[in-house]
Amino acid sequence: MEAVNERQNIIGIDIGSISVGVAGVSQKGEILYTAYQFHRGQIRATLKRILHELHIRGRCEFALTSSTPSSFKKNAQYDNRVAVITAVRRLYQKVGSILFVGGEKFGLIRFDEESNYSGFKANTSCAAGTGSFLDQQAERLGLDGSGELSEMALRNRGAAPKIASRCAVFAKTDLVHAQQEGYTLEEICDGLCHGLARNIVDTLFAGELPLGPVVCAGGVSRNKAVMGHISSIIGEELLVHEQSPLFGALGAALCLLEERNASNGSTPLPADDLLSDEPAARSYFYAPLEV
């Protein structure tokens, strides 16, 4: 692959609690390439590896989501919800709701009948019911992450145990009880996925069905077991795009493209500067306390 040339495309970057997403778009808004990797706390090293694998060198225009560390140099930074909405509207002609389930957060973006933004609801700061919760339970079961847990759940043909997903502490207790009662690993995994789905529905919908079509976003959208249970509970088909975990990165790039076209462009930055090790200036909400 040739190195990315100056102004050839715009690169969107979305860094969350567990993953790094990168998306490049052309001058016409076409998706040129994407990458999605778990960072395991090594954010800078993971992003550097992705840029190297995508052969991103020279001068480029970078758009970041608001969850991405502001210490990275960029041309612009956009609110995560705005970025996700922008990507979804580019890929779908009509959208009624966007269900986002990520590593530590999940939420529902609502639109009215005319596809105008009408509201947003999210979970609390507790990570129960998110991707991190599934990864934690997968580790307890000796599985290689939530991906394998989902595969095990999809293979289940038996009765799944009820497992609390509102609290990781209670979930651990329920897992032990399920194992003692003789449930198979597939049944336990399915119970976990159903419990997580039920927690998401109870938190976000509260008896009010979402307006369709419902488009999914975030890393957990790849978990077919969880998405299947949510779909069954609400009685609505969920639309999962192959790029659904990358809507943040893709949307950020599209936002910058729209701004650039409206204002005759922004100045490309050297790709190496994005990862510069310059320390970020500290900021404080209050002046230092004098004793």
DACOR-V233456 format. One record per backbone hydrogen bond with DSSP energy under -0.5 kcal/mol. CO is the residue of the C=O (numbers start at 1). NH is the residue of the N-H. Records with the same first field share a line. If there is no record, write none. Layout:
BEGIN
CO->NH, NH
END
This chain:
BEGIN
5->8, 9
9->61
10->12, 25
11->63
12->23
13->65
14->16, 21
18->39, 40
19->16
20->37
21->14
22->35
23->12
24->32, 33
25->10
26->29
30->26, 32
33->24
35->22
37->20
39->42
41->43
42->46
43->47
44->48
45->49
46->50
47->51
48->52
49->53
50->54
51->56
52->55
55->4, 57
58->271
60->62, 269
61->11
62->75, 76
63->13
64->78
65->68
69->72
76->64
78->66
79->83
80->84
81->85
82->86
83->87
84->88
85->89
86->90
87->91
88->92
96->111
97->215
98->100, 109
99->101, 217
100->107
101->220
102->131
103->132
105->102
106->123
107->100
108->110, 121
109->98
110->118, 119
112->115
116->112
119->110
121->108
127->130, 133
130->134
131->135
132->136
133->137
134->138
135->139
136->140
137->141
138->143
139->142
143->145
144->148
145->149
146->150
147->151
148->152
149->153
150->154
151->155
152->155
153->156
161->163
167->171
168->172
169->173
170->174
171->175
172->176
173->177
174->178
175->179
176->180
177->181
178->183
179->182
184->188
185->189
186->190
187->191
188->192
189->193
190->194
191->195
192->196
193->197
194->198
195->199
196->200
197->201
198->202
199->203
200->204
201->205, 206
205->208
207->209
213->96, 97, 215
214->239
215->99
217->101
218->221
219->222
220->223
222->224
223->227
224->228
225->229
226->230
227->231
228->232
229->233
230->234
231->235, 236
237->214
238->240
239->216, 241
241->244
243->246
244->218, 247
246->250
247->251
248->252
249->253
250->254
251->255
252->256
253->257
254->258
255->259
256->260
257->261
258->262
259->263
260->264, 265
266->268
269->60
270->273, 274
271->274, 275
272->275
273->276
274->73
289->291
END
